[in-house]
Amino acid sequence: MARDKRDGLLIAGGGLAGSLAALAMARARPEVPILLVEEGESFGGDELHGFFAGDIEGGDLWLAEPLAGHAWPGYYVAFPGLRRKLRTDCGAIESEAIDRAVRETLRPDQYRLGTKIVAVRDNELILQGGEKIRADGAVDARGAANLSMLELGWRRFFARDYRLAGAHGLDRPVLVDATAGAADGARFFRCLPLAEDRMMVEDVALSELPGMENGEAAARLDAYLARRGWTPAERLRETAGAHALTIGGDFPAFWRVGGARVAKLGPRGGFFHPATGQALPDALRTATMLTEQGDFTGARLHDVFESQAAALWRKREFYRGFNKSLFQAPPGERMAMLERLHGLDPGVIARFHGGHATMFDRRRISRPA
């Protein structure tokens, strides 16, 4: 896409949401010129994206299924007073699979890596050094910007992907391990078996603040692996970060941050599950929505995605209320709330995680112990 070309679509940010949007457009709308611009040297971010089968809408499976490299028939949870093996189909998409798909699907002239974006306007990207690229419209998918308009809690994580010295023996993920010796207030471990001798292990904390002390988290992971009897042979990847969990705030003001009348995708547009921080289902849905548009001007895209984000904000009020109760409770009681949630029917839990809790589900989840 030449600097002075004014048709087509610009996608700022090649993380999860931006990469899925570009993939969807290249596959479903190849007649529309696109340019995906990413600051880093790879696409898809650096996280492993787990999901329940019910998280992903049927109309988005065409985009998700080719990327999903892991599938399990259920999962485990372990709390001080509860241990369960639940049958709910779940899976995971690795960021490397997204990176590979983008490089294989898009032509070299349809993406740029290692390119710093200074500003996004409704039909223009301004790059470091002053270069400007224009098109019919632009979408900003660069990750969360200013969150000061929102009241938040945080799901902090420190994760390592290990090649182990032997088989780990897990046939499905452990989504929560908050048993004695692992829990520290509102803290737990998560384990995703990626091969017979490969395991992603996460130290997770629910906190009012986003920062994680990585050195302490690494020591906790070392102790946890020793407790499970797993001996690391190789460390393949290490990631750390925090997912925002929404409690309340001024959502219209949040949406205006970072450029008036600019369409936004991913966490920058509020497209994430308020109680889990999970962004994958929303990223798939908005990518499919993008392909369905007949008008790719910036103003039209802004109106479409602002309307969708506002509708989701209203729909997800129950989850913000759950978060409010969670973060108002003392740290020890937070884990008790999660234990009660995971003691419910597997369908209730799956619909909670997928953002589809029914009125009956909500009464069950909100019922005092």
C-alpha positions in Angstrom: 0.0 0.0 0.0 1.7 3.2 -1.2 2.0 6.3 1.0 -0.5 8.2 -1.2 -3.0 5.4 -1.8 -6.4 6.1 -0.3 -8.3 2.9 -0.6 -8.3 -0.1 1.6 -7.8 -0.7 5.3 -4.9 0.0 7.8 -4.6 -2.1 10.9 -2.4 -0.7 13.6 -1.0 -3.3 15.9 -0.2 -7.0 15.1 -1.1 -8.5 18.5 -4.0 -10.9 18.9 -6.8 -8.7 17.7 -5.0 -7.0 14.9 -3.5 -10.2 13.6 -6.9 -12.0 13.6 -8.5 -9.0 11.9 -5.8 -9.1 9.1 -6.1 -12.9 8.7 -9.9 -12.6 8.5 -9.7 -9.9 5.9 -7.1 -11.6 3.8 -9.1 -14.8 3.7 -12.7 -13.5 3.4 -12.2 -10.2 1.7 -9.1 -10.5 -0.5 -10.3 -7.8 -2.8 -9.9 -5.2 0.0 -6.3 -3.8 0.2 -4.9 -4.1 3.7 -1.7 -3.2 5.6 -1.0 -4.6 9.0 1.7 -2.6 10.9 3.4 -4.1 14.1 6.1 -2.5 16.3 7.6 -5.9 17.3 9.3 -8.6 15.2 6.4 -11.1 15.2 2.6 -11.3 15.1 0.1 -12.5 17.6 1.6 -11.3 20.9 3.5 -13.6 23.2 0.7 -15.4 25.2 -0.9 -18.8 25.0 -4.7 -18.2 24.6 -6.8 -20.9 26.3 -10.5 -21.2 25.8 -13.6 -23.3 26.4 -15.4 -24.6 23.3 -18.4 -22.5 24.2 -16.4 -19.3 24.4 -16.2 -19.1 20.6 -19.4 -18.4 18.6 -20.2 -20.7 15.7 -19.8 -17.9 13.1 -16.2 -17.4 14.2 -15.0 -21.1 14.1 -13.8 -20.7 10.5 -11.1 -18.4 11.8 -10.3 -20.1 15.1 -10.2 -23.8 14.2 -7.1 -23.6 11.8 -5.1 -21.9 14.6 -6.1 -24.1 17.6 -3.1 -26.5 18.2 -4.3 -28.0 21.5 -7.6 -29.6 22.5 -8.6 -31.4 25.7 -11.8 -33.1 26.8 -11.9 -31.3 30.2 -9.9 -29.8 33.0 -9.1 -30.0 36.7 -9.5 -27.5 39.5 -8.0 -27.9 43.0 -8.9 -25.8 46.0 -8.4 -26.4 49.7 -11.9 -27.7 50.1 -12.6 -28.9 46.5 -11.0 -31.1 43.9 -12.8 -31.7 40.6 -12.3 -33.2 37.2 -14.7 -31.5 34.8 -15.8 -32.5 31.4 -15.9 -29.4 29.2 -14.1 -29.3 25.8 -11.4 -26.7 25.9 -8.3 -25.8 23.8 -5.5 -23.3 23.2 -4.0 -21.2 20.5 -0.3 -20.4 20.6 0.9 -17.0 19.5 3.4 -18.8 17.2 0.5 -20.3 15.3 -0.9 -16.8 14.7 2.4 -15.5 13.6 2.9 -18.4 11.2 -0.6 -18.0 9.7 -0.2 -14.2 9.2 3.1 -14.7 7.4 1.7 -17.5 5.2 -1.6 -15.8 4.4 -0.6 -12.2 3.8 1.7 -11.1 1.0 4.9 -9.3 2.1 3.4 -6.0 0.9 0.4 -6.4 3.2 2.4 -6.2 6.5 5.3 -4.3 8.1 7.1 -5.5 11.2 9.5 -3.5 13.5 7.6 -0.3 12.7 6.8 2.2 15.5 3.3 3.9 15.2 3.2 7.3 16.7 -0.5 8.1 16.1 -3.6 6.6 14.5 -6.2 8.7 12.8 -9.5 7.6 11.2 -7.8 7.0 7.9 -4.1 7.5 8.6 -1.1 6.0 10.4 1.7 8.3 11.5 5.0 6.4 11.9 8.1 7.3 13.8 10.2 9.6 11.6 7.1 11.3 10.2 6.0 8.9 7.5 2.2 8.9 6.9 0.2 6.1 5.4 -3.4 6.8 4.3 -6.3 4.6 3.3 -10.1 4.6 3.4 -10.0 3.7 7.1 -7.9 2.6 10.0 -8.5 0.5 13.1 -6.3 0.7 16.2 -5.5 -2.6 17.8 -2.3 -1.7 19.6 -3.3 -2.9 23.0 -4.9 -1.1 26.0 -4.1 2.6 26.2 -5.2 4.9 29.1 -7.4 2.9 31.5 -7.8 5.7 34.0 -11.5 6.1 33.2 -12.2 2.5 34.3 -12.3 1.0 37.8 -10.3 -2.1 37.6 -8.9 -5.1 39.4 -6.1 -7.2 37.8 -5.3 -10.8 37.0 -1.5 -10.7 37.1 0.5 -13.6 35.7 4.0 -14.9 35.3 4.3 -18.0 33.0 7.0 -20.3 31.8 6.8 -22.9 29.1 8.9 -25.9 30.1 10.3 -28.9 28.3 10.5 -31.4 31.2 13.0 -34.2 31.8 10.2 -36.8 31.7 6.4 -37.1 31.1 4.3 -34.9 33.3 1.4 -37.3 33.5 -1.4 -34.7 33.0 -4.1 -35.6 30.5 -5.8 -32.2 30.6 -5.2 -28.7 32.0 -5.3 -27.7 35.7 -7.0 -24.3 35.4 -6.8 -23.5 39.1 -4.5 -25.1 41.7 -5.0 -23.2 45.0 -4.2 -26.1 47.3 -2.1 -25.9 50.4 1.4 -24.9 49.6 0.3 -23.2 46.3 -2.1 -20.5 47.5 -1.0 -17.3 48.9 -4.1 -15.1 49.5 -5.7 -14.6 46.1 -3.1 -16.6 44.2 -3.1 -19.9 42.3 -1.2 -21.9 39.7 -2.4 -22.9 36.2 -0.9 -25.7 34.1 -1.5 -26.4 30.4 0.0 -29.6 29.0 1.2 -28.9 25.5 2.9 -32.2 24.8 3.8 -35.3 26.8 6.9 -33.6 28.2 6.0 -30.0 27.7 4.0 -27.8 30.2 3.0 -24.2 30.5 2.9 -23.2 34.2 1.5 -19.9 35.4 1.7 -18.1 38.7 -1.5 -16.1 38.9 -2.6 -13.4 41.4 -5.8 -11.4 41.7 -4.8 -7.9 42.8 -5.7 -4.3 42.9 -2.4 -3.4 41.2 -1.1 -4.6 37.9 2.6 -5.1 38.8 4.1 -8.5 39.4 7.5 -9.2 41.1 8.9 -11.6 38.6 11.8 -12.8 40.7 9.4 -13.9 43.5 7.0 -15.4 41.0 9.9 -17.4 39.4 10.8 -18.8 42.8 7.2 -19.8 43.4 7.2 -21.6 40.0 10.4 -23.5 40.9 8.9 -24.6 44.2 5.6 -25.6 42.6 7.4 -27.8 39.9 9.4 -29.4 42.7 6.2 -30.1 44.6 4.7 -31.7 41.5 7.8 -33.8 40.9 8.5 -32.1 37.5 12.1 -31.5 36.5 12.7 -28.8 33.9 15.0 -29.8 31.1 14.6 -26.6 29.0 12.8 -23.3 29.4 11.1 -22.5 26.0 9.4 -19.2 26.8 8.7 -16.8 29.7 5.9 -14.3 29.7 4.6 -11.9 32.3 1.8 -9.3 32.4 -1.6 -8.4 33.7 -5.1 -8.6 32.4 -7.6 -5.9 33.4 -10.8 -7.0 35.1 -13.4 -4.3 35.0 -15.5 -3.2 38.0 -17.0 0.0 36.7 -16.1 3.4 35.2 -17.0 5.8 32.4 -16.9 3.6 29.3 -17.8 6.3 26.7 -14.9 8.4 28.0 -12.6 5.3 27.9 -13.5 4.7 24.2 -12.7 8.3 23.3 -9.1 8.0 24.5 -6.3 7.6 22.0 -8.0 9.4 19.0 -11.5 10.8 18.5 -13.5 8.9 15.9 -10.9 6.1 15.5 -12.1 2.5 15.4 -10.6 0.3 18.1 -10.2 -3.4 18.5 -8.9 -5.7 21.3 -8.4 -4.4 24.9 -7.9 -0.8 23.5 -11.6 -0.9 22.6 -12.7 -2.7 25.7 -13.1 -6.0 23.9 -12.2 -8.5 26.6 -14.1 -10.6 29.2 -14.5 -8.4 32.3 -14.1 -11.3 34.8 -11.3 -13.3 33.2 -9.5 -10.7 31.1 -9.7 -13.2 28.2 -9.6 -11.4 24.8 -9.6 -14.2 22.3 -13.4 -14.7 21.8 -14.0 -10.9 21.3 -11.0 -10.7 18.9 -12.5 -13.5 16.8 -15.9 -11.9 16.8 -14.7 -8.4 15.8 -12.4 -9.9 13.1 -15.4 -11.6 11.6 -17.5 -8.4 12.0 -14.8 -6.5 10.1 -15.1 -8.8 7.1 -18.8 -8.2 7.0 -18.6 -4.5 6.4 -19.3 -2.9 3.1 -17.9 0.5 4.0 -14.3 0.6 5.3 -14.1 4.3 5.8 -12.8 5.3 9.2 -16.0 7.0 10.4 -18.1 4.0 9.5 -15.7 1.5 11.2 -15.7 3.7 14.3 -19.4 3.7 14.6 -19.7 -0.1 14.1 -17.2 -1.0 16.7 -18.1 1.7 19.2 -21.7 0.4 19.1 -20.5 -3.2 19.6 -18.3 -2.3 22.5 -21.0 -0.3 24.2 -23.5 -3.1 23.7 -21.0 -5.6 25.3 -20.4 -3.2 28.2 -24.1 -3.1 29.0 -24.5 -6.9 28.5 -21.7 -7.7 30.9 -22.8 -5.7 33.9 -23.3 -8.9 35.9 -19.6 -9.7 35.5 -18.5 -6.3 36.7 -20.7 -6.8 39.8 -19.0 -10.2 40.4 -15.6 -8.4 40.2 -16.7 -5.7 42.6 -17.7 -8.4 45.2 -14.4 -10.2 44.5 -12.1 -7.3 45.0 -14.0 -5.9 48.0 -13.5 -9.2 49.8 -10.3 -9.9 51.7 -7.7 -11.9 49.7 -8.5 -15.2 51.4 -12.2 -14.8 50.8 -11.5 -14.1 47.1 -10.3 -17.7 46.7 -13.3 -18.9 48.6 -15.5 -17.2 46.1 -13.7 -18.8 43.2 -14.0 -22.2 45.0 -17.7 -21.8 45.2 -18.0 -20.8 41.6 -16.0 -23.9 40.5 -18.2 -26.1 42.7 -21.2 -25.4 40.4 -22.5 -27.4 37.4 -19.8 -27.5 34.6 -22.3 -25.9 32.3 -22.7 -22.9 34.6 -18.9 -22.5 34.9 -18.5 -22.7 31.1 -21.2 -20.1 30.4 -19.6 -17.8 33.0 -16.3 -18.0 31.3 -17.9 -17.6 27.9 -19.8 -14.5 28.9 -23.2 -16.3 28.4 -24.4 -16.8 31.9 -28.2 -17.2 32.0 -30.4 -15.6 34.7 -30.5 -18.9 36.5 -26.7 -19.2 36.3 -26.4 -15.7 37.8 -28.6 -16.6 40.7 -26.6 -19.7 41.4 -23.3 -17.8 41.1 -24.4 -14.9 43.3 -26.0 -17.1 46.0 -24.1 -16.8 49.4 -22.3 -19.8 50.7 
